[in-house]
C-alpha cells in the first residue's frame, strides 16, 4: 500500500477562543511533539478487516496513459453493436464482446492539457488554475468503503512517474498518494512474509502511531472547551478522523499476524532503465493480476507517465527514434505517426494479454476477469493538440453487457464521471453521484 505524502501545512483549522486570541495550528501541533496534520490522517489507508469478505468480490483497475492514443486509429467509425473494429481495436478482436469503447466523453471543465492526468480518476475541474485542490479519486473512494475487506485497501502503481507531482490516486483531503514504481518492492509487500523480527518491528511502529494519535487528540480536546460552535464542529470532524484511523491501525495489527498469500512466481527483476517502458507496463499488469487473484486488494490505479518517458525500447519492426512526448507532438509527420502507431499497438497488445490472463483464472464458476472492471483511457483526447475532450476510453470485464461502441456528441461531450457511478454501483457501493456526474452511464447495462 502506498503511503500518502503529507502536505507541508497542517490542515487542522485555526481556532479562535472567546477572548478573540488566535490559536496557531502550527503551534498546536508543535505542542504535541509530532508533525501530523489532518490531511495526513485522511491519507493513511492501512488495511483492516471488520467484516468477512464476500464470496464473490468485485474489483477495479484504472489505467491512464497520459499521452493517449491516436484518435483516428482508436475510435470506431460505426456505433452500437456489430460495429467495425478500428485499427487499434483489431488488436483486441478476441475480446470484442468483453469490452465497451466510448467516444464523445470528457470530464467537464477538466482542462489544462498535461496537468489533467492527475484528474483522470477524480474529475476535479480546472487543474491548471491557481489554488487548485484535487478531490478524492475513484480508487480511493472504493478503498474508503470496502478497503477493510482486504490486506491492502488499494494499490497506487506507476511507470516512469514524475514522483511527487503525478499520481492517479488522491485522498478525500486532496493529498497525492505517491505511485509505487518498483515491481520488486510491491511484490515483496504483497507476498513476502517478513521474519518474526520484521513483524514485531511493524507492530511497534503501529503502536507508536497510535500513541501519537493519543497525544494529538488530547491536545485538541483541551481546546474544544474554549472555542465557538463553528470551531467545535471542525474539531468534531478532526476527532472523527482520529477515531477512524485508530480503528484502522488496530486492524492493521491484526493483518500483521496473518500469513501473506503464496504465489507461484518469483520476485520480479526491475528494469534498470526508463527506456524499458513496455517491460515496466507488463510487470505492473502482472502485479495487478496477482493482487486480484489472491484478493490482496480490490482497487488499483496505474499511471503510465508517457510524458516523463524517454526514447523507449520497442521490440517492433518500427524503430523508435525520439522521446515519447516529442512523438506525441507529431505535427502530422508520417515518420512520427508511424512510431506512435507502433507504441499504441504495443499498449493494446499488453492490455489484451492482461485480459487473457484474467480470463484464465477461475473464480467460483466465473473468472477473475468477469469480476474485474478494467478502465483504460487518457486525460487527453489528442496529445498533439493537448485537448481534454473526446477522451479515448475503454471499459472491459466486470459483469457489464459489452460488445458495443457507445458514441456521444463529440462537440458537446457526455460526462465520463457517469461511468464512475455505474462502476461504483457494480462494485456494490451505494452511490448516485461522483464528481461532476449527472447519473449513471447511459447505454451501459449489466450482463
C-alpha positions, 0 to 999 in steps of 0.5 A: 500500500502506498503511503500518502505524502503529507502536505507541508501545512497542517490542515487542522483549522485555526481556532479562535477562543472567546477572548478573540486570541488566535490559536496557531495550528502550527503551534498546536501541533508543535505542542504535541511533539509530532508533525501530523496534520489532518490531511495526513490522517485522511491519507493513511489507508492501512488495511483492516478487516471488520467484516468477512469478505464476500464470496464473490468480490468485485474489483477495479483497475484504472489505467491512464496513459497520459499521452493517449492514443491516436484518435483516428486509429482508436475510435470506431467509425460505426456505433452500437453493436456489430460495429467495425473494429478500428485499427487499434481495436483489431488488436483486441478482436478476441475480446470484442464482446468483453469490452465497451469503447466510448467516444464523445466523453470528457470530464467537464471543465477538466482542462489544462492539457498535461496537468489533467492526468492527475484528474483522470480518476477524480474529475476535479475541474480546472487543474491548471488554475491557481489554488487548485485542490484535487478531490478524492479519486475513484480508487480511493473512494472504493478503498474508503468503503470496502478497503477493510475487506482486504490486506491492502485497501488499494494499490497506487502503481506507476511507470516512469512517474514524475514522483511527487507531482503525478499520481492517479490516486488522491485522498478525500483531503486532496493529498497525492498518494505517491505511485509505487514504481518498483515491481520488486518492492510491491511484490515483496509487500504483497507476498513476502512474509517478513521474519518474526523480527520484521513483524514485531518491528511493524507492530511497534511502529503501529503502536507508536502511531497510535500513541501519537494519535493519543497525544494529538487528540488530547491536545485538541480536546483541551481546546474544544472547551474554549472555542465557538460552535463553528470551531467545535464542529471542525474539531468534531470532524478532526476527532472523527478522523482520529477515531477512524484511523485508530480503528484502522491501525488496530486492524492493521495489527491484526493483518500483521499476524496473518500469513501473506498469500503464496504465489507461484512466481518469483520476485520480479527483476526491475528494469534498470532503465526508463527506456524499458517502458513496455517491460515496466507496463507488463510487470505492473499488469502482472502485479495487478493480476496477482493482487486480484487473484489472491484478493490482496486488494480490490482497487488499483490505479496505474499511471503510465507517465508517457510524458516523463518517458524517454526514447523507449525500447520497442521490440517492433519492426518500427524503430523508435527514434525520439522521446515519447512526448516529442512523438506525441507532438507529431505535427502530422509527420508520417515518420512520427505517426508511424512510431506512435502507431507502433507504441499504441499497438504495443499498449493494446497488445499488453492490455489484451494479454492482461485480459487473457490472463484474467480470463484464465483464472477461475473464480467460483464458476466465473473468472477473475476477469468477469469480476474485474472492471478494467478502465483504460483511457487518457486525460487527453483526447489528442496529445498533439493538440493537448485537448481534454475532450473526446477522451479515448476510453475503454471499459472491459470485464466486470459483469457489464453487457459489452460488445458495443461502441457507445458514441456521444456528441463529440462537440458537446461531450457526455460526462465520463464521471457517469461511468464512475457511478455505474462502476461504483454501483457494480462494485456494490457501493451505494452511490448516485453521484461522483464528481461532476456526474449527472447519473449513471452511464447511459447505454451501459447495462449489466450482463 
